[in-house]
Amino acid sequence: MATSRIVIVGGGLVGSTLAEKLAQDGFDVALIERDAKQVRNLSDALDVQVIPGNGATVSCLRRAGIEKANLVLAATNSDEVNLAVAFLAAFLFKTPRIITRLRNPDHAEGFDLIHAIHPADYILVNPEAAAVDRIFSLLEVPGAIDVVSFLDAQLVVAGFRIAPHSDFVGLRVSDLQLMFAQTPTVVVAINRHDDWIIPHGAEEIHAGDLAYFAIARSDLEGVLELVGSGHARRNKIVVAGAGWIGLEVARRLEKTDYKVVLIESDALKAQRASDELKDTIVIHGAATDPALLEEESVEEADTFVAVTPDYENNLVAGLLAKRMGAGRTFVMLDNPALVHLIDEVGIDAVISPRQLAIGLTLKHVRGHTVRSVAALLEDCVEIFEVDVSAGSPLAAHPIAELGLPRGVLIAGLLRAGQLSLPRGGDSILPGDRVIFVTKPEQSAKFAAYLAG
């Protein structure tokens, strides 16, 4: 495993999680954090070098060893600080690779100046845009609590809570290969009583499991029917929060046949939203006000989406909307303690910009041939989309003879535009794109395996 130096600026949830994962992958990580209390906590919790100070200053970056770094990650909560770090790394220290987290699209123009220097290796990660994409992926798959698309969107990985009446209860994982013989539809991960399982063929699906299925898009309707998660579609969506995410969701929904209602508690934001949106009904008020939700007939909503900057308010608003009859409720949360409560309180899906930023960043850190996505509710399963080159250890050998690390599961293969689920006797060829599923503790071994 390579021991390349990586400097991470920002020790919040994104920066600290990335530091931990990259250290586990074998990288030499330096993490810069300016808050003294957080520095002490990080030093105790992580096996990385933690440097106190302002990462947007030359002296602090030098103490972190930026001259030896081949990658800088700017992951603070401030777009302005992240841009300053990126400019210093690019123009002063000539760092070959830079990944910058920017939440406000208005800052993209500044990053474009950096990106123009070396477009392949100077990368912008926008968790806000990724959050909008995740919301629309969830809208596409009724009943799913998590949805990610792979292989040119031909393969969907979706998580469902298995209800007692579901036809999947009591089935073995291998039974799905008989039910969907022509396309790759398999269970790739199961969450059961706080345990995460990468299942083998004899694993049985239980009522109450949170099961992640890799589903050929052509089989999506059949899986939804069997999982028992569908609901009658309604033609109304209510969005709480007129920040960038809420406005973008409303703009995209205006291009559909949904009736859109946008609720915003700040009068100026509500007026701006009313001016910018064409066919959306904008309401000035609090989405946590039961009287307002009743007045806006939230019980007629197909989906209630809470994306305000106040995560606790999002949770309260989502609970109210669900209790008052909304079909589904999606809430934006970044507090890990609250995320674990979702199943207990009845929220249908969580949008976590933090975890989206982590997945997008890891995709770029691990190379141009590897894409990595962590499961939404917890960082307990990783999914790799791998482009297979002629020199790859995956190429031209039967799968059973590849010597893949234990706990790595193949969920799908795309070859010349055709989707399939390869078996042990099949071979992976150069030019194929393959989906692998594993736990984070195995991801370093898998990355090392891919590197040869």
C-alpha positions in Angstrom: 0.0 0.0 0.0 1.2 3.4 -0.9 2.4 5.7 1.9 1.6 9.0 0.1 1.3 12.1 2.3 -2.2 13.6 2.5 -2.9 16.9 4.2 -6.5 17.4 5.4 -7.7 20.8 6.5 -10.7 20.7 8.8 -11.3 18.2 11.6 -15.1 18.2 11.6 -17.2 15.2 10.7 -16.1 15.1 7.1 -12.4 15.8 7.7 -12.1 13.4 10.7 -13.9 10.6 8.9 -11.8 11.0 5.9 -8.6 11.0 8.0 -9.6 7.8 9.7 -10.5 6.0 6.5 -7.4 7.1 4.6 -5.1 6.2 7.5 -6.7 2.7 7.4 -6.0 2.6 3.7 -2.3 3.1 4.5 -1.8 6.7 3.7 0.3 9.1 5.8 -2.3 11.6 7.0 -1.8 15.0 8.6 -5.1 16.6 9.9 -5.2 20.4 10.6 -7.8 21.7 13.0 -8.0 25.1 14.7 -10.3 24.3 17.6 -8.2 23.3 20.6 -10.8 21.1 22.2 -11.4 19.3 18.9 -7.6 18.9 18.5 -7.4 17.0 21.8 -10.4 14.8 20.9 -9.0 14.0 17.5 -5.5 13.2 18.9 -7.1 10.7 21.3 -9.4 9.1 18.7 -7.4 8.9 15.5 -4.1 7.3 14.5 -3.0 10.3 12.4 -0.9 13.4 13.0 -3.2 16.2 14.3 -1.8 19.7 13.9 -3.4 22.6 15.7 -3.8 25.8 13.8 -5.4 27.7 10.9 -5.0 25.6 7.7 -5.5 28.7 5.5 -2.0 29.9 6.6 1.3 29.1 5.1 3.0 28.3 8.4 0.4 25.8 9.4 0.4 24.1 6.1 4.2 23.8 6.3 4.0 22.3 9.7 1.6 19.7 8.2 4.3 18.8 5.6 2.5 20.1 2.6 5.8 20.2 0.6 5.8 16.4 0.8 2.1 16.0 0.1 0.7 14.8 -3.2 -2.8 15.5 -2.1 -4.5 18.2 -0.1 -8.2 17.9 1.0 -9.9 21.2 2.0 -12.8 20.0 4.1 -13.6 22.8 6.6 -17.2 24.1 7.1 -16.2 27.4 5.4 -16.2 27.6 1.6 -14.0 30.7 1.9 -11.4 28.9 4.0 -11.4 25.9 1.6 -10.9 28.2 -1.4 -7.9 29.9 0.4 -6.4 26.5 1.2 -6.8 25.4 -2.5 -5.2 28.6 -3.8 -2.2 28.2 -1.4 -1.8 24.6 -2.3 -2.0 25.2 -6.0 -0.1 28.4 -6.5 2.4 28.4 -3.7 3.1 24.8 -3.0 2.3 23.3 -6.4 0.5 20.4 -4.8 -0.2 17.9 -7.6 -3.7 17.0 -6.4 -6.3 19.1 -4.6 -9.9 18.1 -3.6 -12.0 21.0 -2.3 -15.4 20.8 -0.5 -17.5 23.8 -1.6 -21.2 23.9 -0.7 -22.1 27.2 -2.4 -22.2 26.9 -6.2 -21.4 30.6 -6.4 -17.8 29.8 -5.3 -17.3 27.4 -8.2 -16.0 30.3 -10.4 -13.1 30.8 -8.0 -12.2 27.2 -8.0 -12.4 27.2 -11.8 -9.2 29.3 -11.8 -7.5 26.6 -9.9 -9.0 23.8 -11.9 -7.7 25.4 -15.1 -4.1 24.7 -14.0 -4.5 20.9 -14.0 -8.1 19.8 -14.7 -7.6 16.1 -14.1 -6.3 16.5 -10.5 -7.9 19.6 -9.1 -11.4 18.5 -8.1 -14.4 20.2 -6.5 -16.8 18.2 -4.3 -20.2 19.8 -3.9 -22.3 17.9 -1.3 -25.3 20.2 -1.8 -25.6 19.2 -5.4 -25.1 15.6 -4.5 -27.9 15.9 -1.9 -30.3 17.1 -4.6 -29.3 14.1 -6.8 -29.9 11.8 -3.9 -33.4 13.2 -3.2 -34.4 12.5 -6.8 -32.9 9.0 -6.7 -35.1 8.3 -3.7 -38.2 9.7 -5.4 -37.6 7.3 -8.2 -37.7 4.2 -5.9 -40.7 4.1 -3.7 -40.1 2.7 -0.2 -36.3 2.8 -0.4 -34.4 4.5 2.4 -31.2 4.8 0.4 -30.6 4.7 -3.4 -27.4 4.9 -5.4 -27.0 4.3 -9.1 -24.0 2.6 -10.8 -22.9 1.4 -14.3 -24.4 4.2 -16.3 -27.6 4.1 -14.1 -28.4 0.5 -15.3 -27.8 -0.9 -11.8 -29.5 0.6 -8.7 -28.4 -0.2 -5.2 -31.4 0.4 -2.9 -32.0 -0.3 0.8 -35.4 -1.4 2.0 -36.7 -2.3 5.5 -38.2 -5.8 5.1 -41.8 -5.8 6.4 -43.3 -9.0 7.9 -45.7 -9.3 4.9 -42.9 -9.0 2.3 -42.5 -11.9 -0.1 -38.7 -11.8 0.6 -39.1 -13.0 4.2 -37.6 -16.4 4.6 -35.9 -16.4 1.2 -32.2 -17.2 0.9 -30.0 -14.8 -1.0 -29.3 -17.4 -3.6 -33.1 -17.7 -4.3 -33.0 -14.3 -6.0 -30.7 -15.7 -8.6 -33.5 -18.0 -9.6 -36.2 -15.4 -9.4 -34.2 -12.9 -11.6 -32.2 -15.3 -13.6 -31.5 -13.0 -16.6 -30.3 -9.9 -14.7 -28.2 -9.1 -11.7 -30.6 -8.7 -8.7 -28.9 -9.7 -5.5 -28.8 -8.8 -1.8 -25.5 -7.1 -1.3 -25.7 -6.1 2.4 -28.0 -6.7 5.4 -28.3 -4.7 8.6 -29.7 -6.8 11.4 -29.7 -5.9 15.1 -26.8 -3.5 14.8 -24.7 -6.0 12.7 -23.8 -5.4 9.1 -23.6 -8.6 6.9 -22.1 -9.1 3.5 -24.3 -12.1 2.8 -23.4 -15.5 1.3 -25.9 -17.4 -0.8 -27.3 -19.4 2.1 -28.1 -16.3 4.2 -31.8 -16.0 4.9 -33.7 -12.7 4.7 -35.6 -11.9 7.9 -38.5 -9.6 8.7 -37.1 -6.4 10.1 -33.9 -6.6 8.1 -32.6 -3.5 6.3 -31.6 -5.2 3.1 -29.6 -3.5 0.3 -30.4 -4.9 -3.1 -28.4 -4.4 -6.3 -31.2 -4.3 -8.8 -31.1 -4.1 -12.6 -33.2 -1.1 -13.5 -35.3 -3.2 -15.7 -36.3 -5.4 -12.7 -37.0 -2.5 -10.3 -40.8 -2.7 -10.5 -40.7 -6.5 -9.7 -38.5 -6.0 -6.7 -40.7 -3.2 -5.4 -43.7 -5.4 -5.6 -42.0 -8.3 -3.8 -40.5 -6.1 -1.1 -44.0 -4.8 -0.4 -42.9 -1.2 -0.1 -44.8 0.5 -2.9 -47.5 3.2 -2.2 -50.0 4.9 -4.4 -48.4 7.9 -6.0 -49.8 11.3 -5.2 -49.2 14.4 -7.3 -47.9 16.8 -4.6 -44.5 17.3 -2.9 -43.9 19.7 0.0 -40.3 21.0 0.5 -39.2 22.7 3.7 -36.3 25.1 3.4 -35.6 27.7 0.6 -31.8 27.4 0.8 -29.9 26.3 -2.3 -30.9 22.7 -1.9 -34.6 23.5 -1.5 -34.6 25.9 -4.4 -32.9 23.4 -6.7 -35.3 20.6 -5.7 -38.2 22.9 -6.4 -36.8 24.0 -9.8 -36.3 20.4 -10.9 -39.7 19.3 -9.6 -41.3 22.1 -11.7 -40.2 20.2 -14.7 -42.3 17.2 -13.6 -46.1 16.8 -13.2 -45.9 17.3 -9.4 -47.6 20.2 -7.6 -44.8 21.8 -5.5 -45.2 23.6 -2.2 -42.1 25.3 -0.6 -42.2 26.4 3.0 -39.6 28.9 4.4 -39.5 30.5 7.8 -37.3 33.5 6.8 -39.3 36.2 5.1 -36.5 37.4 2.8 -35.7 33.9 1.6 -39.4 33.2 1.1 -39.7 36.3 -1.1 -36.6 35.4 -3.1 -37.9 31.9 -3.7 -41.3 33.3 -4.8 -39.5 35.6 -7.3 -37.2 32.9 -8.7 -39.6 30.0 -9.0 -42.3 29.9 -11.6 -44.8 27.2 -10.7 -44.1 26.6 -7.0 -46.4 27.7 -4.2 -44.1 29.5 -1.7 -45.4 29.7 1.9 -43.8 31.9 4.6 -43.9 30.0 7.8 -42.4 27.3 10.0 -42.5 23.7 8.7 -42.7 22.6 12.3 -46.1 24.3 12.8 -48.8 21.7 12.7 -51.5 24.3 11.8 -49.5 25.4 8.8 -49.0 21.8 7.6 -52.7 21.1 8.0 -53.6 24.3 6.1 -51.3 23.2 3.3 -52.9 19.7 3.3 -49.7 17.9 3.9 -51.7 14.6 4.1 -52.0 14.9 0.3 -48.3 15.0 -0.2 -46.6 12.1 -1.9 -43.3 13.2 -0.2 -42.3 15.7 2.4 -38.7 16.9 2.0 -37.1 18.8 4.9 -33.8 20.4 3.9 -33.4 23.5 6.2 -30.0 24.2 7.8 -31.5 23.3 11.2 -31.2 19.5 11.3 -33.3 19.1 14.5 -36.1 21.1 13.0 -35.9 18.9 9.9 -36.4 15.9 12.0 -39.4 17.5 13.9 -41.0 18.7 10.7 -40.6 15.2 9.1 -42.1 13.5 12.1 -45.1 15.9 12.0 -45.6 15.5 8.3 -45.5 11.7 8.6 -47.9 11.7 11.5 -50.3 14.0 9.6 -50.4 11.6 6.6 -47.6 12.5 4.2 -46.8 9.5 2.0 -43.0 9.6 2.6 -40.7 11.9 4.5 -37.1 12.7 3.7 -35.0 14.8 6.1 -31.6 16.3 5.9 -29.5 15.3 8.9 -25.8 15.3 9.7 -25.9 14.5 13.4 -24.8 10.8 13.7 -26.7 10.3 16.9 -30.0 11.4 15.3 -29.4 9.3 12.1 -29.4 6.1 14.2 -32.9 7.0 15.5 -34.5 7.2 12.1 -35.9 3.7 12.0 -37.4 4.0 15.4 -39.3 7.2 14.7 -40.6 6.5 11.2 -38.7 8.8 8.9 -38.4 7.2 5.4 -35.0 8.4 4.3 -32.1 10.6 5.5 -30.0 13.0 3.3 -26.6 13.4 4.8 -24.3 15.9 3.0 -21.5 14.8 5.3 -21.6 11.2 4.0 -22.1 12.3 0.5 -19.0 14.5 0.7 -17.0 11.6 2.1 -18.1 9.2 -0.6 -17.4 11.7 -3.4 -14.0 12.5 -1.9 -13.0 8.8 -1.5 -14.0 8.2 -5.1 -11.3 10.6 -6.3 -8.6 9.7 -3.7 -8.7 6.0 -4.6 -8.0 6.6 -8.2 -9.6 7.2 -11.6 -10.6 3.6 -12.0 -12.3 3.3 -8.6 -15.5 4.9 -7.4 -16.5 4.4 -3.7 -19.8 5.1 -2.0 -20.5 4.5 1.7 -24.0 3.3 2.8 -26.1 6.3 3.7 -27.2 5.4 7.2 -23.9 4.2 8.5 -20.3 4.1 7.2 -20.4 0.3 7.4 -20.5 -0.9 3.8 -18.6 0.4 0.8 -19.4 -0.1 -2.9 -16.7 0.2 -5.5 -17.3 0.7 -9.2 -14.1 -0.4 -10.9 -13.0 0.2 -14.5 -11.0 -2.9 -15.5 -7.8 -2.2 -17.6 -5.6 -4.6 -19.4 -3.1 -4.6 -16.6 -5.6 -5.1 -13.8 -5.3 -8.2 -11.6 -9.0 -8.7 -12.2 -8.6 -9.2 -16.0 -8.7 -12.5 -17.9 -9.0 -15.0 -15.0 -12.0 -16.9 -13.8 -13.6 -15.0 -10.8 -13.2 -18.1 -8.6 -9.4 -17.9 -9.2 -8.9 -14.2 -8.6 -8.1 -14.5 -4.9 -10.3 -11.6 -3.9 -10.0 -10.6 -0.2 -12.5 -12.4 2.0 -15.8 -10.5 2.4 -15.7 -8.9 -1.1 -18.9 -9.5 -3.1 -19.4 -8.9 -6.9 -22.8 -7.3 -7.5 -22.8 -6.6 -11.2 -20.8 -6.3 -14.4 -21.2 -4.0 -17.5 -19.7 -5.2 -20.7 -20.3 -3.4 -24.0 -23.4 -1.8 -22.5 -24.9 -5.2 -21.3 -25.5 -5.7 -17.6 -24.9 -9.2 -16.1 -24.1 -10.9 -12.8 -20.9 -12.9 -13.3 -20.5 -16.4 -11.7 -17.4 -18.0 -10.3 -16.5 -19.6 -13.6 -16.8 -16.4 -15.6 -13.9 -14.1 -16.4 -13.7 -10.3 -16.1 -12.3 -8.7 -19.3 -10.4 -5.5 -20.0 -13.0 -2.7 -20.6 -15.5 -4.2 -18.2 -16.9 -2.2 -15.3 -17.6 -4.2 -12.2 -19.4 -3.5 -8.9 -17.8 -4.8 -5.7 -19.2 -4.6 -2.2 -17.2 -4.9 1.0 -16.9 -3.6 4.6 -14.6 -0.6 5.3 -12.2 -2.8 7.2 -11.7 -4.8 4.0 -11.5 -1.9 1.6 -7.8 -1.2 2.2 -7.0 -4.9 1.3 -9.2 -4.6 -1.7 -7.6 -1.3 -2.8 -4.1 -2.9 -2.4 -5.3 -5.9 -4.4 -6.4 -3.6 -7.3 -3.1 -1.9 -7.2 -1.4 -5.2 -7.8 
